[in-house]
């Protein structure tokens, strides 16, 4: 929930609870890093409220955020979040906590506002996956904790009931980097890309995950937009295709994107569009089959639909 509009809102958010509270950078994934600038804590003897952690959003870097971790065995009591002297969130810690460390929430920026997201899960456990659909088509990769590691786009293809099986789709990505460089990553033309050099996107084939796309979000600032797509050739094209794509984050929550069965002639499907939003990256569900256009390859069809402006040549 946002407690202020923009960075100029001022005020501090203070989370109070019955044990030691610590702040970790969102990208740390539980690593023992120093407490970020703009956060300080006090434990035991903190007055009537016990431990307290104060986070000053004005002192955190633009696009920064912290994960609030409760450290203490068998913690009981309540956790309260205050901002500008007012209570804005309250969590009951009674029962079911056992011992160990627990993530109780995340404080992060998105689209100019600061947000508190309650989590309430054991530290070290992966957050629950989320699914993008027509009701919730967009997710912030920053708020999902996905920035700072690898993001793998893994497809799960299947054939719609009573449909003729289509040719196995090819996976690819159109990209535009922050410096204006544009291109494509795909098997056609041996354009597999690289993780350790621009475009920091690679088409990977391994036995465990199968063919998938990997994006290095340690270099999240290098990306302006990335369109993940599937394509197929021939008269059948993608007709009869069904399935889903999962964005597996190295640190944060997985993001699922479902596809409706393809019932019309189509050779290209836009799966998801990742775009820059200030310091953040936002993923939008597309799940959009593009109808065949006479004389156009699937790649050109995608290019024209999304205005990429590339020059294409026949590939092998």
Beta strands, then each sheet from edge to edge (+ up, - down):
strand 1: 2-5
strand 2: 13-17
strand 3: 20-25
strand 4: 39-42
strand 5: 51-55
strand 6: 65-71
strand 7: 78-83
strand 8: 86-92
strand 9: 101-110
strand 10: 113-122
strand 11: 130-132
strand 12: 138-140
strand 13: 150-159
strand 14: 170-177
strand 15: 182-185
strand 16: 193-194
strand 17: 201-206
strand 18: 210-216
strand 19: 223-231
strand 20: 241-249
strand 21: 255-259
strand 22: 266-277
strand 23: 280-291
sheet 1: 1+ 10- 9+ 6- 3+
sheet 2: 4+ 5- 2+ 7- 8+
sheet 3: 11+ 21+ 20- 13+ 18- 17+ 16-
sheet 4: 12+ 23- 22+ 19- 14+ 15-
end
